[in-house]
Amino acid sequence: MSMANTSHRLIPLEASRGVAAIIVLMHHFFLGFAPWITGFLPAAKNDSSLIGHWYFVFFNGNGAVNFFFVLSGFVLCWGYFKTGEVRKLKIAFLKRLPRLMAPVLITVLISYLLFRFGLYYFYEASKISGSPWLATFAYAGWTPEFQPSLLKAMAQGITPFVTDNASYNTNLWTMKPEFIGSIAVFMLGAFISLVLSFRYLFIGFILFSIWALSAYNYLFPFVVGIFLSAVLVKHELKVRLPIALSLITLGLYLLGYSIPEQHYLWVSYISHSAWADNSQVILNSLGAGLVIISIMCNLQIYASINGRFCNYLGQLSFPLYLVHTLVICSLSSFVYLFLKHQDYSNKMILIALLGLTFAASLLAAIPLVYFDKFWLKLTNQVFKKIA
C-alpha cells in the first residue's frame, strides 16, 4: 500500500522535521563555539573542515531549513488534496499566521528578559571562540550599545512574517519565507486542484519553479513540496525498499550541499549564472523531495518511524528550533566561559558543552511543546467555526 493513501497524521514526516531541527542546533552550536569544525564561515574554514563533504548533511543548517520549507509545502495542502474539501484549505489559510505567531512572540519575549537581566554571555564567549556569529548574537547585528526594549520586542514577535527584523531571535528570519511560501502554497493548491484538476503536473512544476527562482528563491522549496504532494495523492506510487534506501541516500547527499568543493566539486562545472545563484536551494530542495518520496511510498520505512517517540520528536521540532539559539547565547556561553577557565582540553569542553546545549534546549522546548499543542487545538476550533 502506498503511504499516499493514508489519511492519518503524517508522523514520519513530522519526525523528520524534528531531525532537521536538531541539525540546525548542531549547525549553530559549532558556528558559535568551534567554527573551524564545519567551516561554514569562510574565515574559519581549513583543510579539515566538514563543509564540502557529503557528511556535512548532519551539520548543514541551511539544508535543514530548505527541508523545512519543502515539508511545509507538502503537508499544508495534503488534507485538501486528499479530500477535495475547499473548507480544509480555507481553514489552513486562515489559521496559518496566528498558528505561527504565538510561539514566536513567546520566544522573543523570553529573549528580551534574558537581555534585560544580563543573562546573555555570547559576547564574552565569542572573544575566546573567535566566532563573529556568536559575537553579534547569531548575526543579529548586536553591538555593546544595544538596549533591550519591551515594545520593540513585542513588535518584532508579531511582525517577522513580513519584515526581516529578527534581532531578538535570529532563527525568526525563516518566518518571512515560511509565511510567504505558505500563502503561495495555498494559492497553488487551489490552482492544481480546481484549474489543472491534477493534470499537467510536471509542466506546472517546471513553470512555477522558474517563477519561484526568479521572484523569490525561497519559494522554490514550497513549489517542490506542493507538486510532490499532488503527485502522491494522484498516483498510487510504491517504491521497493532497495530503491527507497537509494533515494534516501541520494537525498541526504543533495541535502549536504553548501559549496562546490570536495564531494560537490561537480556543481562548479555548471556555469549558468541563475543556477549558480540558486544551486543550494535547488539541490537541497530536490534532496528533501527524494527523502519524502522514500518515506511516503515505502511501507517498511513509513511504519518504522511511525511510533510514539517519532510523534513526540515531531512535536518538539518547532519549539526546539525557536529556543535553541537563546540557550546557546545564554547558558551554553556561560558554561563555555566557566570550562575554559578550568584545566580541560578543548575537545572535552566541546563534547560536554554540546551535551549540555542539547539537553537544555530540549528542556526549554518542552513547555513550548505543551503551549503549542494547546494553541494549535484552539486555532483549529476557532477557525473551523469561522470557515
N, C-alpha and C positions, 0 to 999 in steps of 0.2 A: 504493500500500500504506500502511495506517495504521501509524504507529510503535508503536501499542499492541500490535501483533502481533510485534514484535521481542523476542528473548529475551536478547540480549547486554547487557552493562553499559551503563547509560544515560549515556554520556559527555557528550552535550549538556546534560543536566540537572546533571551534576557541574560542568561548565564554568560554568554559570550560577551555581552556588554559589560558585565562585571569584570571579566578578564581584561578587557580593554581599559577599564578604569584603573586596574592595578598596574597595567603597563604605563599609563600616564603618570601614576605615582612614582614608579621606578625612574621614569624619564626625568621628572622634576627633582627627585632625590639626588641623582647623580649630577644634574645641572648645578645643584646648589653646593654639594659637598665634595664632589670628585669629577669635575667637568672633563678632565682628560680621559676618563674611562670610556665614555661614549663618544667623545669628540664631536658632539653636536655643535658646540661653539667653535668656530674656525680657529680662534686664538688659542684654544686649549687642545686642539687636535694634534695627535702624534702618531707614530707608526703602529702603536699597539692599540689605538682607539678602535672601538667596535663599529663605528659608523662605516657604511660601505660593505659590510659583511652580511650574509643572509641572516645570521642570528641576531642582528640588530633589531629584528622584528619584536623581540622581547623587551626592548628599551625605546622603541620608536613611538614617542608620544604623538607626533603628527599623524603617523599611520593609524594609531588607535582612534584619534579624533575623526579621521576620514571614515573609519569603520563605524563610529557612532552615527555619522551622517547617513551612510548607506543604510544602516539598520533602521534609522528613523524613517527614511523614505519607504522602506519595505513594509514596516509594521503599521504606519499611520493609516494606510488605506486597505490593509489586509481584511479587516472586518467588512468594510464596504464592498470590496471586490468579491468576497465570499458570498455575501447575501444579496447584493444589489440594492440594499436599502439606503436610499439617499439620506434618510434621517441619521444613520450612523455617521455618514460623512459630515453632516451638519453639526452633530454633537461634538465630534472630534475637532472640527474647526473652531467652534465657539469656546471650547474649554482649553484650547492649546496654550494661550497666553497666561490665564490665571493658573493653570496647572503648573507652569514653569516658574511663575513669578514669586509665589510664596516661599518655596525653599531657597530661592536665590536671595530674596530680601533678608531672610534669617541669617544666612552666612555673611552677608555684607554687614549686618548689624553686629554680629559676633566679631568680625574683623575690626569694626570701629571700636568696640570695647577693648580689644587687645591693644590697639594703638593708644586708646585713651588712658589705660592703666599701665602702659610701658611694658607690656608682656611680649613684645616682638624683639628678637635678638639677631635678626638676619644680617644687619649691617655689620655688627661686631664679628659675626661668624664669617662673613664674606672676606674680611681682612686676612683671615687665615686660609680659607679655602681658595681664594683668588677668583671667585665666581662673580662676574658682572651681573649675571642673572639674579643671584642672591642679594647683591649689594643694592639693587634698585627695586627690591620687593617683587621679584619674579618679573622683571622688565616692566614694572608699572610706572617707571619714571620717578620713583620716590627719591627725595633728597632730604638731608637732615633738617631742612627748614619746614618740612611738611607738618601741618597742624590738622588733626582729625576734626571733622565737622559732622555732627549728627544729621543735620539737614541734608548735607551733600551725600552722606552715606545712604540715607533713605531714598533720595532721588536716584542715586546710582543703582540701588537694588530694584527699582521699578523700571528703569529705562535702558538696561543693557541690551534689550532686544532691538532697539532702534538706534543706539549710539555705540561708539567704540570706547566709551569710558568705562574702565574696569580697574580703577586704581586701588580699590579695597579688596579685590579678589580677582586676579588676572585670569583665572580659569573662566571667568564670565565672558571672555572675548568670543567664546563659541556660541553664546546665546543669540547674537545677532544672526549669524548664518543659520543657526538652528531654527529660529523663528521665520526668517525669510524663506528658508528651504521648506519649512512646513507649509507655509502658505502656497508655495509653488506646487508642492505635492498634492494638496487638496484640489487645486485647480486642474492639475494634470490627471488626477484620479477621476474627476468628473468627465474630462475630455476623453480619456481612454475608454471609460465605460459607456458614456452616453453618445459620444460622437463617433469614435472609432469602433465601438462595440467589440473591443478586444481584437480587432483586426489590424494588420499592418504594423505590428508592434516593433519589428526590427527597424523599419523605415522611420517610425516615430521616434524610436530611441536615438537613431543617428541624428535626426534633425534637431531634436531637443537637446542632445549632447552638445552639438555645435553652438546652439543658442546659449546654453548654460556656460560653456567655457569662454564665450566671448562677452557675455553680460556680467557674470559674477561666478568665478570658477568654483566656489564652494557649493554652487547649485548642482554641479555635476554628480557628486555622490548621491544626492537625493534622486536625481534622474535615474541613476543606475538602480537604486533601491526600488523605486516605484515600478519601473518597467519589469524588473525581475519579479516583483510581487504579482504583476499582471500575468506574466508568462506562467508562473507556477500555479496560479488559480485557473488559467485557461487550459493548461495541458496536464495530462497525467504523467509527470516525469518521475522515473525511477532510475536511480544510479546505483550500480553494484558497488559493494564495499571497496574493492581494489581501486576502482575508478574514483570513488568518493574520496578515499585517502590520498590519491594522487592529486585531485583537485584542491584538497585542503593544503597539501604540501606546496603546490604552486601558488595558492592564495596567500599563504604565510610568507612565501618568498617575495611576492609583489608588495605585501604589506610592510616588508622590511626595507623597502627602498626609500632612500632620502637623498643621496648624492650619487652621481655616476662614477663611482670608483669601486675597486676590488671586484666583488661578485656582481656588480651592476655597471661595469665599465661599458657594456654594450649600449647602454642608454645614451651615452655621449655621442655615439655614431649616428643617432637620429637627429639631424641638424635643423629641422624645421623650427622656426622661432616660436610658433604657437605651441608646439609640442614641448619645447624646452621650458617654457614658462609654466606649463601645466603638467609636466611629466609626473611629479609626485602625486598630485591629486588624482590623475588618471590611473596610474599603476596601483596606488593604494586602494582606490575605489573598485577597480576590477578584481583585485585580490580579495577584497571584502565580499564581493559578489560571489566569487568561487567558494569561499568558506560557507556562505549562507546556502548556496545550492547544495553543497555536500551535506549540510546538517538537515535541510528540509526534505531532501529527496532520497535519503537512505535511512531505512527504519532502524537499523542497528545503531547507527551514530546518534540519531534522534533519541532513541529510547535510553541510551547510555548516559545522556546528560539531561534527563527529564525528571530528576528526583528532587527531594526536598532541599538538599544542600544547594543545588543549582538554582532553585527557585529563590532562595534567600540571597544567593550571590547576585542574582539579577536585581533584587530589591535594594541591595547595597550600592549598586553601581552609580546612580546619580548622586546620592548623598556623599559617597566616598570621593567622587570626582569634585564635588563642591568644597569639601573641607580639608583635603589633604595638604594643599599649599599653605593654608593657615597653620597647620600643625608643623610643617617643615620650617616655616619662618618664625615660629614661636618656640614650642617645646623642643623640637629637634635641634634648632640652632642653639638654644640654651645648653642642652646636654652636650652638644658638639664642643662648645667652648669649655665646658667642665672637663670633658675627657681629654681634650687637647692639652690641658694643664696637668694631666696625670702622666704617668710613665707607661703609656700604652702605644703599641705600634699603630700606624695609620690604618693598616688592614683590619686590625681588631676593632678599631674605632668605627670604621665604616660598616662592618658586619653588625656590631651591636646597635649602631645608630639606625641602620636600615630596619632591623627587627623592631626597634622602639617606634620608629616612624610608622611602620605598617600597623602595629598593634594600636598605637594611639589614634591613628586615623580611623581604624575600624571602630574603636570605642566612641570617638567623636561623631562618627556617622550613624551609630545605632539610634540615638534619639531622633535624628532627622529621618531615619527609615520609618519609624512609627508615625511621625508627623506626616511624612509623605503619603503613607497609606491612608491616613485619616483624610488628608487634603484631597487625594485622588478620589476617594469614595464620595466626599462632599461635592466636589465639582461634577462628578458623574450624576449625582442625584439632582443637583440644581439644573444642569443643562439638559438633562433628559426631560425635565418639566417644561423648559423653555422651548426646546426644539419641536 
